[in-house]
Amino acid sequence: MAHEYKIRADFNGLFGDILCLSHEEACFDESGTVLLREGLMITAYEDDPDIDGTPDVLIANGKVAHAPDWLQCLGSKWVLMIDKNGVYHQSERTTESE
């Protein structure tokens, strides 16, 4: 299934296979506002250069879900339930496909 949106995320909000996405009802992709809803398929990303400053990107794909109770107390409303591929660097996938 294709991911509908590519959303910038803060991977400091990563808890196992759950990534906090928003404290609001919406977040932003490259084309504007995205109203989050249960089951929405997205790709989350964050720039993550290596120690030498070489550009790279952290990526996670999955479905949007309401934040579990234990994250709501921290203000999170929506999370990404990360799929079986987990979190990976874009460079890892580029290298694997060569």
C-alpha positions as CSV (number, residue, x, y, z in Angstrom):
1,M,0.0,0.0,0.0
2,A,1.4,3.4,-1.0
3,H,2.1,6.0,1.7
4,E,-0.1,9.1,1.1
5,Y,2.1,11.7,2.7
6,K,5.8,12.4,3.5
7,I,5.9,14.2,6.9
8,R,8.9,15.7,8.7
9,A,9.1,14.3,12.2
10,D,11.3,14.6,15.3
11,F,12.8,11.2,15.8
12,N,13.6,12.2,19.4
13,G,10.0,11.1,20.0
14,L,10.7,7.5,19.0
15,F,9.6,4.9,21.5
16,G,10.2,1.4,20.1
17,D,7.9,1.0,17.1
18,I,6.0,4.2,17.9
19,L,7.0,7.7,16.7
20,C,5.2,10.7,18.1
21,L,4.0,12.9,15.2
22,S,1.9,15.7,16.6
23,H,0.5,17.5,19.6
24,E,-2.2,19.0,17.3
25,E,-4.8,17.6,14.9
26,A,-2.6,18.3,11.9
27,C,1.0,18.4,10.7
28,F,2.7,19.4,7.5
29,D,4.1,17.7,4.5
30,E,5.8,19.3,1.5
31,S,2.6,20.6,0.0
32,G,0.8,21.9,3.1
33,T,-1.4,20.9,6.0
34,V,-2.2,17.3,6.6
35,L,-5.2,16.5,8.9
36,L,-4.2,13.4,10.7
37,R,-6.6,10.5,11.0
38,E,-6.5,6.9,12.2
39,G,-5.1,4.5,9.6
40,L,-3.5,7.2,7.3
41,M,-0.4,5.7,5.7
42,I,2.6,8.0,5.9
43,T,6.4,8.2,5.6
44,A,8.0,10.2,8.4
45,Y,11.5,11.6,7.9
46,E,14.2,13.7,9.5
47,D,17.5,15.0,8.2
48,D,20.3,13.1,10.0
49,P,23.8,13.8,8.7
50,D,26.6,11.5,9.8
51,I,29.4,12.4,12.1
52,D,31.4,13.8,9.1
53,G,28.4,16.0,8.0
54,T,27.5,13.8,5.1
55,P,23.8,14.3,4.5
56,D,21.4,11.4,5.3
57,V,17.8,11.0,6.2
58,L,16.1,8.9,8.9
59,I,12.9,7.2,7.5
60,A,10.0,5.3,9.0
61,N,6.8,4.2,7.3
62,G,3.5,3.1,8.8
63,K,0.0,4.0,9.9
64,V,-1.2,7.0,11.9
65,A,-2.9,6.1,15.2
66,H,-4.2,8.0,18.3
67,A,-1.5,8.3,20.9
68,P,-1.6,5.7,23.6
69,D,-2.6,7.0,27.1
70,W,1.0,7.0,28.3
71,L,2.0,9.4,25.5
72,Q,-1.1,11.6,25.8
73,C,0.1,12.8,29.2
74,L,3.1,14.2,27.4
75,G,0.9,16.0,25.0
76,S,1.0,13.7,22.0
77,K,-2.2,13.3,20.1
78,W,-1.1,11.3,17.1
79,V,1.7,8.7,16.5
80,L,3.1,6.6,13.7
81,M,2.8,2.9,14.2
82,I,6.0,1.9,12.4
83,D,5.8,-1.0,10.0
84,K,8.0,-4.1,9.9
85,N,10.8,-2.3,8.2
86,G,11.5,-0.2,11.3
87,V,13.5,3.0,11.2
88,Y,16.3,3.2,8.7
89,H,18.7,5.6,7.0
90,Q,18.0,6.5,3.4
91,S,21.7,5.6,2.6
92,E,21.1,2.1,3.9
93,R,18.4,1.4,1.4
94,T,20.4,3.1,-1.5
95,T,23.4,0.8,-0.7
96,E,21.2,-2.3,-0.4
97,S,19.6,-1.7,-3.8
98,E,23.0,-1.4,-5.7
